[in-house]
Amino acid sequence: MAVAFLPSPVDGLWRVGPVVLDGYALCVVLGIAVAIWVAERRYRAVGGRPWLILDLATVVVPAALLGARLERVITNSRLYFGHGRDWVDILRIADGGLGLPGAVVAGLAAAWLWCRYTRTGIGPVLGAAAPGLVLAEAAGVWGNWFAQSLYGPPSSWPWAVEIAPSHRLPGYQSFGTFQPLFLYESVWDVLAWLLLIFMIRWLALTGARALVLCAGLYAVGRLGTQELRLGAARHSAPITLAQLVLLAAIAGAAAYLYATRARQGPEPLMAEPRRHRWWAPGTAPRLADDMEPGPNASRMAGGARPVRRPPDSGADQAAGGMPRDELAN
């Protein structure tokens, strides 16, 4: 064991009188609060409506938490299914197991639907939220310190983290300190936050480009720690599913940023009204060119009733087939 190291909490719980606080959950809540605070300040700075981000968070946060848990279960399925595993561990979030990629995908889908329904411009919202996401991950990843769930190979460095025997993987029981991958990720996320703020201002990034850059920067840092992470899946295949997802995210982010390099902000805060949408209030379809108000228009909510004009035939023509205008002469 190293002479100096970072000790881990005994059980990851804080007891304040009769109340028991879970360290992992507190870090997740702190990360969410940081993301909302940063996004709210940035959205107001571009002229957005105050507290809109907080309203949006009531929809996005539950969706993001669900997506984060699903992503971790899918990419680490051997921890929950198979011989000697209990699928009920899926519900034990406090033991570690929330992934930012899943949170972003589910949260982005919820945000897009909410903005579409309320006619809010999605671009400024994404531009305000992107830096907060990586900063939130920098705070939330410390939950793994309480859960003792994100560590690398054995290490004797001064910043190595102590892992209790009950949390050590098979084959590593004789080692006491390991590389703190959660610390590496946290430091990288702070650097990514600073770089993202600079790039948004320097390149006048649109909301979508800012979010894609955020995803690419996160994937680069996570790919480095994923290579060091201990686990059964790492030894059974040359490349894991999580690494494939991260590589695809990096490639996709680079391709999108290059293809949209000509796009620049700022973007409108409100989306353009859409017509012919049954779920959007106040978007009744327009009358066609060949329609005119009907005789009972005042009785209708819209004020007009489509009545098709009859063709110029029959009574409109006199004997000999001459039009009415010519007979009047």
BABA-68623 format. One record per atom (N, C-alpha, C): y, z, x. Coordinates in steps of 0.1 Angstrom, whole numbers, plus 5000, padded with zeros to 4 digits. Example, Ala and Ser with C-alpha at 12.3 -4.5 7.8 and 13.67 -1.06 7.14 Angstrom:
BEGIN
494350785132
495550785123
496750785132
497850715128
498950715137
500050795129
***
This chain:
BEGIN
498850005008
500050005000
501250005009
502349935004
503549925012
504250065013
504950085024
505750205025
506750225014
507550115012
508550115001
508150004991
508250044978
507849944968
508549984955
508449894945
509049914932
508049984923
508250104919
507250174910
507250114896
506150124889
506050074875
506050194866
506550184854
506450294845
505050334842
504850464839
503450514837
502750444825
503450444814
502850384802
503850284795
504950254800
505950164794
506650214782
506550344779
507150404767
508250504771
509250514763
510350614765
510350704753
510250824755
510150924744
511450994743
512150974731
513451044729
513251134717
512851254719
512451344708
511251294701
511351284688
510151234680
510051084681
511051014686
511050864686
510450814699
509550714698
508950654709
509450504710
510050474722
510650344724
509750274734
509450144730
508550064739
509449984748
509249994761
510049924771
510049774770
508849714767
508849574765
509649524754
509549594742
510249564731
511749574733
512149674740
513649694743
514149584751
513449534761
513849424769
514049294761
513049274752
513149154743
514349164734
514649284728
515849304720
517049284728
517049334740
518249324749
518549174752
517449104754
517648954757
518148884745
517648914733
518248854721
519648884719
520049014721
521449054719
522348984729
521848964742
522648894752
522848744747
521748684743
521848544738
522848524727
522848614717
523748604706
525148624710
525348724719
526748764724
527348644731
526548584741
527048474749
527348354740
526448324731
526648204722
527848224713
528048344708
529148374699
530448354706
530548404718
531848394726
532148254729
531148174733
531348034737
531647954725
531047984714
531247904702
532747924697
533148044697
534548074693
535548004703
535148004716
536047944726
536347794723
535447724717
535647584713
536247564699
536647674693
537247664680
536347684668
535047734671
534147754660
534447874651
533847874639
534047984630
533448104635
534248224635
533648344639
532448394631
531448444638
530248504632
529248394627
529548274629
528648164625
527348184633
527448214646
526248234654
525348344649
526048454645
525248564639
524548524626
525248454618
524548404606
523348314609
523548234619
522448144623
521248224629
521548334636
520548414643
519648474633
520048504621
519148564611
517948474607
518148344610
517048244607
516348214620
517148194631
516548144643
515648254650
516148374651
515448484658
513948504653
513748514640
512348534635
511448414639
512048294637
511248174641
510948164656
511948204664
511748204678
510748304683
510748424677
509748524681
508348474677
508148414666
506848354662
506448244671
507348154675
507048044684
506748094698
507448204702
507148254716
505748314717
505348384706
504048444707
502948334706
503148234697
502148134696
501948054709
503148034716
503047954729
502248034739
502448164740
501748244750
500248254746
499948264734
498548264730
497848134733
498548024731
497847894733
497647864748
498647904756
498547874770
497747974778
497448094772
496648194778
495448234768
494848134762
493848164752
492648244757
492348234770
491248304775
491448454775
492648494774
492948644773
492648694759
492548614749
492348664736
491048614729
490448504735
489248454729
488148444739
486948454735
485848444745
485048564746
484148564755
483248684757
484048804762
483848914756
484449034760
485949044756
486448954748
487848954744
487948994729
489049044725
489249084712
490449004707
490248924696
491348844691
492548924685
492249054682
493249134677
494349164687
494049134700
495149154710
496249064708
496048954700
497248864697
498348944691
498049044683
499149124677
499749224685
499149254697
499749354706
500749294715
501949264710
503049204717
503549294728
503449424726
503949514736
503249514749
502049454749
501249444761
501649334770
502649254765
503149134773
502649014766
503548914764
503048794758
504048724749
505248694754
506248614747
506748504757
506648384753
507048264761
508248204757
509248184766
510548124763
510347974757
509447894763
509347754758
509047754743
508047834739
507747844724
508847894716
509647984721
510748044714
511847934712
512047854723
513047744722
512747644712
511447594712
511047494703
511147534688
510547654685
510647704672
512047734668
512847804676
514147834673
515047714672
514847604680
515647484678
515347414665
514047414661
513747354648
514447434636
514447564637
515047644627
516547624627
517147614639
518647584640
519047454635
518247354638
518547214633
518447214617
517547274611
517447274597
518647354591
518947464597
520047544592
521447474593
521647414604
522847334606
522947214597
521847154595
521747034586
522047074572
521547184568
521847234554
523247274552
523847344562
525247394561
526247294566
525847174570
526747074575
527547124588
526847194596
527447244608
527047154620
528047114628
527647024639
526747094649
525547034651
524547094660
524947094674
525746994679
526146984693
526847104698
527947154692
528647264697
527747394697
526947404687
526047524686
525047524698
524447414701
523547404713
524347424726
525547374727
526247394739
526647534742
526847604731
527247754732
525947834734
524847794729
523647874730
522847854743
522947734749
522147704761
522247804772
523447834777
523547934788
523048074784
523248114772
522748244767
521148254768
520548134766
519048144766
518448184779
518948124790
518448164803
518848304807
520048344803
520448474806
519648574798
519248544786
518448624778
517048644784
516548534790
515248534796
515348624809
516448624816
516648704828
516548854824
516948884812
516849024808
515549054801
515048964793
513748994786
512548994795
512548914806
511348904815
511049044821
512049134821
511749264827
510849344818
510549304806
509549364798
508249364804
507949264813
506649264820
506549374830
507649424835
507649544844
507049664836
507449684824
506949794816
505449764812
505149644809
503749604805
502849584817
503449574830
502649544842
501749424840
502349314835
501549194831
501949074839
503049064847
503448944853
503648974868
502548954876
502648984890
501748884898
502048874911
501348774919
500448834929
500148764940
499148814950
499548954955
498649024961
498949154968
499949134978
500849234980
501949224989
502349364994
502849365006
503349485012
504849485015
505549385009
506949375010
507649495004
508849525008
509549635002
509849624987
509949504982
510249484968
508949454960
507749474966
506549464959
506449564947
505749534937
505649624925
504349694925
504349814921
503049894920
502449864907
501149834907
500349804895
499249914893
499249974882
498250074879
496850014879
495850094883
494450034883
493949974870
494450034859
493949984846
494549844843
495649804850
496249674847
495949574858
495149614868
494749514879
493649424874
493749304878
492649204875
491449234883
490249194878
489049214886
489049154900
488649224910
488749174923
489949214931
490849284924
492049334931
492249484929
491149554927
491249694924
491549774937
491349714949
491649784961
493049774966
493849694958
495249674962
496149744952
497249794958
498149884950
499449814946
499949724955
501249664952
501049514953
501849444944
501749304943
503149234942
503249104943
504549034943
505049044928
506349084926
506849104913
507348964908
506548894901
506948764896
508048774885
508048874878
509148894868
510448904875
510548974887
511748984894
512248844899
511248764904
511648634909
512148544897
511548554886
512048474874
513348524870
513648654870
514948704866
516048654875
515748664888
516848614898
517048464896
515948384894
516148244892
516948214879
516648284869
517348264856
518848294857
519248394865
520648424867
521348304874
520648254885
521148144892
521248014883
520247994874
520247884865
521447894855
521648024851
522848044842
524148004848
524348044861
525548004868
525647854870
524547794873
524647654875
524847574862
524247624852
524447564839
525847574834
526547684836
527947704832
528747604840
528547584853
529247494861
529047344856
527847314854
527547174850
528147134836
528147234827
528747204814
530147174815
530847244824
532347224825
532547094834
531847074844
532146974854
531746834847
530646824840
530146694835
530446684820
531146784814
531446774800
530146744792
529146824794
527846794788
527946814773
527246734765
527046754751
526046864749
525946914736
525047024734
523646994737
523246874733
521846834735
521546824750
522446774758
522246754772
522246894779
523046984774
523147124780
521847194777
521247174765
519947244762
518847184771
518847054772
517746994780
517847034795
519047044800
519247084814
518747234815
519047314805
518647454805
517047454805
516447374797
514947374797
514447324811
515047224817
514547174830
514747284841
515847354841
516047454851
515047574849
514847604837
513847714835
512447674839
512147544836
510747504839
510547494854
511547464862
511447464876
511147594882
511847694877
511647834882
510247884877
509947854865
508647914859
507447844866
507647714870
506547644877
506247714890
507247764897
507047824910
506347954909
506748034899
506048164897
504648144891
504448034883
503148014877
502047984888
502547924898
501647894909
501148014916
501948124916
501648254923
500848344913
500948314901
500348414891
498848424892
498348544892
496948574892
496348564878
495148504877
494548494864
493248414866
492348424856
491048354856
491248204855
492248164847
492448014846
492947944859
493548024867
494047964880
492947924889
491847994888
490747974897
489647874891
489747844878
488747764872
489147614872
490447584875
490847444874
491947424884
492147304890
493147274899
494547294893
494747264881
496047284874
495747334860
496547424856
496447494843
497247414832
496947454820
497647394808
499147434809
499447554813
500847594814
501547514824
500947484836
501547404846
501747264841
500847204834
501047074828
502147064818
502347174810
503447174801
504747184809
504847264819
506047274827
506447144834
505447084840
505646954846
506146844836
505546844824
506046754814
507446784810
507846914809
509146954806
510146904816
509846924829
510746884840
510946734840
509846654838
509946514838
510646464826
510446524814
511146484802
512646514803
512946634809
514346664810
515146574819
514446534831
515146444840
515346304833
514346264826
514446124820
515546124809
515546234801
516646234790
518046244796
518146324807
519546344813
519946204819
519046134825
519446004830
519745904819
518945904809
519145804798
520445824791
520945954790
522145984782
523246024792
523245974804
524246014814
525645974809
525845874800
527145834796
527745914785
526946004779
527446084768
528146204773
529346234767
530146344771
530746414758
531046534760
531746614749
533246594749
533946664740
533446754730
532946694718
532246764710
531646724697
532246784685
532146724674
532746784662
532046914657
532847004652
532247134648
531547124635
531947024627
531347004613
530646864613
529446854607
528746734606
529346644595
529246514596
529746424586
528946444573
529646434562
528946454549
527846344547
526746374543
525646284540
525446254525
525246134522
525146094508
523646084505
523346084492
522046064487
521046174492
521546294493
520746404497
520646504486
519446524480
519246604468
519546754471
519346794485
519546934488
520946974492
521746874495
523146904500
524046904488
524847014485
525747014474
526846924475
527346864464
528546784464
528346644470
527146594470
526846454475
526246364465
526946354453
526446274443
526546124447
525546044444
525645904448
526845824442
527345734450
528545654446
528045544436
528945504427
528645404418
528645264426
527745184422
527745054428
528944964424
529144854430
530244764428
530244704414
529044684409
528944624395
528844724384
529344854386
529344954376
530745004373
530945044361
532245094357
532045214348
533045304346
532945424338
532545384324
531645464318
531245444304
532145504294
531945474281
532845534271
532745684269
531645744273
531545884272
531645954285
532445904294
532445954308
533046094308
533946134299
534546264299
533546374296
532446334289
531446434286
530446464297
530446384307
529546404318
530046474329
529246554337
529646634348
530346554359
529746434361
530246344372
531546274368
531846264354
533046194350
532846044348
531645994351
531445844350
529945824346
529745714339
528345674335
528145534339
527145504347
526945364351
526645274339
527545174338
527345064327
527444934334
526344854333
526344724339
527144624331
527944544338
528744444331
527844334327
528044284314
527244174310
527744044316
526843944318
527343814324
528243744314
529043654319
529943564311
529143464304
528743494292
527943394284
528043434270
527643344261
527643374247
529043374241
529443494236
530743504230
531943474239
531643484253
532743464262
533043314263
532243224258
532443084259
532543024245
533442934243
533642864230
532842734229
532942664218
532242544216
532642444227
531642374232
531942274243
531742344257
531442474257
531142544270
532442574277
533642574271
534842604278
535042754279
535442814290
535642954291
536843004282
536843134279
537843184270
539243164276
539443184289
540743164295
541343024293
540542924293
540942794291
541342764276
540542824267
540842814252
542242874249
542542984256
543843054253
545042964257
544842864266
545942774269
546042674258
***
